[in-house]
Amino acid sequence: MNKVFKYLDKNEIEKVSSICKQCVFQENIIVFSAGDRNRDILVIEAGIIDVLLVDAKGNDYIVTQLTDGDVIGEMNFILPLRRTASIKTRTKTKIVTIPYQDFVVLISNEVEISVKIFKAINEILAEKLQNTIALIRG
């Protein structure tokens, strides 16, 4: 089970799954680029993804790697920001997408699902912040 669905019961998972889209990307494919406008959440089902930033000279560098169960785009899901990094597949990768607009429609009728998913997203963001702080502190 992915981290976004961790508090949902079986019936709720089925409802959210009904709006999800699954895609398979071959290796070395840019899934999205920094600056893109998109508020969807992506969950890696299988594979490895590099998260890329561009340095002052215009060179891409790998910030981190994500793998099975990791979540991408949770900040954009909450705030209407442009994508802050690019993501590129390192291996053949299967991704589940929760489309933002479809999710908004779903949660307008399913408040309990909304509460549970946003609780999970908050935990994901808090964990990433803690990891960043630990990395900076060394």
Sine and cosine of phi, psi and omega as CSV:
sin_phi,cos_phi,sin_psi,cos_psi,sin_omega,cos_omega
0.00,0.00,0.61,-0.80,0.00,-1.00
-1.00,0.09,0.30,-0.95,-0.09,-1.00
-0.90,0.45,-0.49,0.87,-0.03,-1.00
-0.94,0.34,-0.53,0.85,-0.06,-1.00
-1.00,-0.08,0.11,0.99,-0.21,-0.98
-0.86,0.51,-0.45,0.89,-0.02,-1.00
-0.99,-0.16,-0.05,1.00,-0.05,-1.00
-0.99,0.14,0.60,-0.80,0.13,-0.99
-0.99,0.13,0.06,-1.00,-0.10,-1.00
-0.85,0.53,-0.70,0.72,0.00,-1.00
-0.89,0.45,-0.67,0.75,0.02,-1.00
-0.92,0.39,-0.63,0.77,0.05,-1.00
-0.87,0.49,-0.67,0.74,0.03,-1.00
-0.88,0.48,-0.65,0.76,0.01,-1.00
-0.90,0.43,-0.72,0.70,0.00,-1.00
-0.93,0.36,-0.65,0.76,0.00,-1.00
-0.87,0.50,-0.49,0.87,-0.02,-1.00
-0.91,0.41,-0.36,0.93,0.02,-1.00
-0.98,-0.20,-0.15,0.99,-0.05,-1.00
-0.97,0.25,0.45,-0.89,0.07,-1.00
-0.86,-0.51,0.66,-0.75,0.05,-1.00
-0.94,-0.33,0.70,-0.72,0.03,-1.00
-0.71,-0.71,0.52,-0.85,0.11,-0.99
-0.88,-0.47,0.78,-0.62,0.01,-1.00
-0.91,-0.42,0.68,-0.73,0.09,-1.00
-0.96,0.29,0.15,-0.99,-0.01,-1.00
-0.93,0.37,0.45,-0.89,0.04,-1.00
0.90,0.44,0.59,0.81,0.05,-1.00
-0.94,-0.34,0.75,-0.66,0.12,-0.99
-0.98,0.21,0.89,-0.46,-0.01,-1.00
-0.99,0.17,-0.69,0.72,0.20,-0.98
-0.44,-0.90,0.29,-0.96,-0.07,-1.00
-0.91,-0.42,0.45,-0.89,0.11,-0.99
-0.81,0.58,0.69,-0.73,0.00,-1.00
0.99,-0.10,-0.27,0.96,0.04,-1.00
-0.89,0.45,0.52,-0.85,0.11,-0.99
-0.99,-0.16,0.93,-0.36,-0.01,-1.00
-0.23,-0.97,0.74,-0.67,-0.05,-1.00
-0.92,-0.38,0.21,0.98,0.01,-1.00
-0.94,0.33,0.47,-0.89,0.14,-0.99
-0.99,-0.17,0.66,-0.75,0.05,-1.00
-0.88,-0.47,0.69,-0.73,0.06,-1.00
-0.85,-0.52,0.79,-0.61,0.01,-1.00
-0.98,0.18,0.89,-0.46,0.08,-1.00
-0.99,0.10,-0.65,0.76,0.01,-1.00
-0.38,-0.93,0.66,-0.75,0.04,-1.00
0.84,-0.54,-0.06,-1.00,-0.01,-1.00
-0.76,-0.65,0.72,-0.69,0.01,-1.00
-0.83,-0.56,0.68,-0.73,0.13,-0.99
-1.00,-0.07,0.71,-0.71,0.12,-0.99
-0.99,-0.14,0.84,-0.54,-0.14,-0.99
-0.90,-0.44,0.64,-0.77,0.18,-0.98
-0.85,-0.53,0.33,-0.94,0.01,-1.00
-0.96,-0.29,0.76,-0.65,0.03,-1.00
-0.99,0.12,-0.01,-1.00,-0.06,-1.00
-0.88,0.48,-0.41,0.91,0.00,-1.00
-1.00,-0.01,0.02,1.00,0.01,-1.00
1.00,0.03,0.17,0.99,0.00,-1.00
-1.00,-0.02,0.67,-0.74,0.10,-1.00
-0.97,0.25,0.63,-0.78,0.17,-0.99
-0.66,-0.75,0.51,-0.86,-0.07,-1.00
-0.99,0.14,0.85,-0.52,0.04,-1.00
-0.99,0.11,-0.68,0.73,-0.01,-1.00
-0.31,-0.95,0.19,-0.98,0.11,-0.99
-0.88,-0.47,0.61,-0.79,0.03,-1.00
-0.87,-0.49,0.47,-0.88,-0.04,-1.00
-0.58,-0.81,-0.24,-0.97,-0.13,-0.99
-0.69,0.72,0.81,-0.58,0.04,-1.00
1.00,0.01,-0.25,0.97,-0.01,-1.00
-0.95,0.31,0.45,-0.89,-0.09,-1.00
-0.91,-0.40,0.64,-0.77,0.01,-1.00
-0.80,-0.59,0.70,-0.71,0.13,-0.99
1.00,-0.01,0.24,0.97,-0.04,-1.00
-0.91,0.41,-0.53,0.85,0.03,-1.00
-0.94,0.35,-0.68,0.73,0.03,-1.00
-0.91,0.41,-0.44,0.90,0.02,-1.00
-0.91,0.41,-0.59,0.80,-0.03,-1.00
-1.00,0.03,-0.68,0.73,-0.05,-1.00
-0.92,-0.39,0.63,-0.77,-0.01,-1.00
-0.98,0.20,0.94,0.35,0.00,-1.00
-0.96,-0.27,0.34,-0.94,0.18,-0.98
-0.97,0.26,0.37,-0.93,0.04,-1.00
-0.86,0.50,0.70,-0.71,-0.09,-1.00
-1.00,-0.02,-0.22,0.97,0.00,-1.00
-0.53,-0.85,0.26,-0.97,0.12,-0.99
-0.99,-0.11,0.48,-0.88,0.13,-0.99
-0.82,-0.57,0.67,-0.74,-0.07,-1.00
-0.71,-0.70,0.71,-0.70,0.01,-1.00
-0.95,0.31,0.71,-0.70,0.10,-1.00
-1.00,-0.04,-0.55,0.84,0.04,-1.00
-0.77,-0.64,0.12,-0.99,0.16,-0.99
-0.83,0.55,0.77,-0.64,-0.17,-0.98
-0.71,-0.70,0.71,-0.70,0.07,-1.00
-0.97,-0.25,0.82,-0.57,-0.07,-1.00
-0.83,-0.56,0.67,-0.74,0.15,-0.99
-0.97,-0.25,0.78,-0.62,-0.01,-1.00
-0.95,-0.32,0.74,-0.67,0.15,-0.99
-0.98,-0.21,0.98,-0.22,-0.04,-1.00
-0.92,0.40,0.78,-0.63,-0.08,-1.00
-0.83,0.56,-0.80,0.60,-0.08,-1.00
-0.89,0.46,-0.66,0.75,0.03,-1.00
-0.91,0.41,-0.60,0.80,0.02,-1.00
-0.92,0.40,-0.65,0.76,0.02,-1.00
-0.87,0.50,-0.67,0.74,0.05,-1.00
-0.89,0.45,-0.72,0.70,-0.01,-1.00
-0.86,0.50,-0.75,0.66,-0.09,-1.00
-0.96,0.27,-0.27,0.96,0.08,-1.00
-0.91,0.42,-0.39,0.92,0.04,-1.00
-0.95,-0.32,-0.16,0.99,-0.09,-1.00
-0.74,-0.67,0.96,0.30,-0.09,-1.00
-0.88,0.48,-0.62,0.79,-0.02,-1.00
-0.88,0.47,-0.62,0.78,0.06,-1.00
-0.89,0.45,-0.68,0.73,0.01,-1.00
-0.85,0.52,-0.74,0.67,-0.03,-1.00
-0.86,0.50,-0.70,0.71,-0.05,-1.00
-0.93,0.37,-0.66,0.75,-0.01,-1.00
-0.94,0.34,-0.67,0.75,0.01,-1.00
-0.93,0.37,-0.50,0.87,0.12,-0.99
-0.89,0.46,-0.71,0.70,0.02,-1.00
-0.90,0.44,-0.67,0.74,0.01,-1.00
-0.89,0.45,-0.66,0.75,0.05,-1.00
-0.86,0.51,-0.66,0.75,0.03,-1.00
-0.91,0.42,-0.65,0.76,0.03,-1.00
-0.88,0.47,-0.72,0.69,0.00,-1.00
-0.90,0.44,-0.66,0.75,0.02,-1.00
-0.90,0.44,-0.66,0.75,0.03,-1.00
-0.90,0.45,-0.67,0.74,0.01,-1.00
-0.91,0.41,-0.62,0.79,0.04,-1.00
-0.91,0.42,-0.69,0.72,0.04,-1.00
-0.88,0.48,-0.66,0.75,0.02,-1.00
-0.91,0.43,-0.63,0.78,0.03,-1.00
-0.91,0.42,-0.69,0.72,0.02,-1.00
-0.88,0.47,-0.69,0.72,0.02,-1.00
-0.89,0.46,-0.63,0.78,0.01,-1.00
-0.91,0.41,-0.67,0.74,0.00,-1.00
-0.92,0.40,-0.64,0.77,-0.01,-1.00
-0.95,0.31,-0.38,0.92,0.00,-1.00
1.00,0.10,0.00,0.00,0.00,0.00
